[in-house]
Amino acid sequence: MDLEFSHIGIAVRDAEDALQRWTAMGARKTGEEVLEHMRLRVVFLDMGGVTIELIAPTAADTAIAKFLERRGPGLHHLSFEVPDIEAALKNAEEQGMRLIDRTPRDGAHHMHVAFLHPDSTGGVLVEYCQPRA
């Protein structure tokens, strides 16, 4: 299966505070989206050719807010772009991976996204993404 590294997702409580810290380290803001359907604010950064997503909840009952409650701010996921997300999910399941999403959903950066459970990936939440048509 062809896949390409896409980005690192970092869960943050306060997007402005995190943005200030990352830009102080040399990151450059390249965009921002509010995903109303997921109640998230996502800030995109370029850090030496690597894309970083700062992911902040806009409501207390979101998955990111719960993640922050349990684990605090930090690494949330690694994302890989695939040419066919449905085929990638099918392949992952056939290989014994546990899926969080059986069906891709709309995510940031005009992508369809789906996640593999960290129990199957050595403790790291992995996202597959594919550009929406």
Secondary structure, DSSP 8 states (H G I E B T S, - for coil): ---EEEEEEEE-S-HHHHHHHHHHTT-EEEEEEEETTTTEEEEEEEETTEEEEEEEESSTTSHHHHHHHHH-SEEEEEEEE-S-HHHHHHHHHHTT--BS-SS-EEETTTEEEEEE-GGGTTT--EEEEEE--
